């Protein structure tokens, strides 16, 4: 409908609808005119009212609440709304709660002994500052 609104002055509604129908999107001119003359549905009106409340509660709780807590908070405040409606409206509005889940665990520490035996008996002694002489037992 927005596309037709943008281009109707230049091309007209009927030619745009014909072209869209030929391209695979069937929109009759009567559908376009009915869309603009018909009042919004009860669901659309109710969705706007509930969405205002959802945005208010979401902002008041620092954007933490997801759909489940949002639904519970709205019910406590006396707003009668289904949880699936809250989920749908939050998704449409792009509102999400903060997840408690941590990222993927990439490193899992082993359970072996903390100190490994020095099998080659390395001797790390420094003869001066910023120098390190590595001597292995039995190697000269």
NORHU-V572947 format. One record per backbone hydrogen bond with DSSP energy under -1.0 kcal/mol. CO is the residue of the C=O (numbers start at 1). NH is the residue of the N-H. E is the energy in kcal/mol with one decimal. If there is no record, write none. Layout:
BEGIN
co-><CO;CO>
nh-><NH;NH>
e-><E;E>
END
This chain:
BEGIN
co-><1;2;3;4;7;8;12;13;14;15;16;17;18;19;20;21;28;29;30;31;32;33;34;41;42;43;44;45;46;47;48;49;50;51;52;53;54;55;56;57;58;59;61;64;66;67;68;69;70;71;72;73;74;75;82;83;84;85;86;87;88;89;90;117;120;123;125;128;133;135;136>
nh-><5;6;7;8;11;12;16;17;18;19;20;21;22;23;25;24;32;33;34;35;36;37;38;45;46;47;48;49;50;51;52;53;54;55;56;57;58;59;60;61;63;62;64;98;70;71;72;73;74;75;76;77;79;78;86;87;88;89;90;91;92;93;95;119;137;135;133;131;125;123;139>
e-><-2.4;-2.3;-1.6;-1.5;-2.4;-1.0;-1.2;-2.4;-2.3;-2.3;-2.5;-2.3;-2.3;-1.6;-2.8;-1.0;-1.6;-2.4;-2.4;-2.1;-1.4;-1.5;-2.3;-2.1;-2.7;-2.8;-1.8;-1.8;-2.7;-2.6;-1.6;-1.4;-2.7;-2.5;-1.9;-2.6;-2.7;-2.3;-2.4;-1.4;-3.0;-1.5;-1.6;-1.7;-2.5;-2.5;-1.9;-2.6;-2.6;-2.2;-2.1;-1.7;-2.7;-1.2;-1.8;-2.6;-2.4;-2.7;-2.5;-2.1;-2.4;-2.4;-2.6;-1.2;-1.3;-1.6;-1.7;-1.2;-1.4;-2.0;-1.8>
END
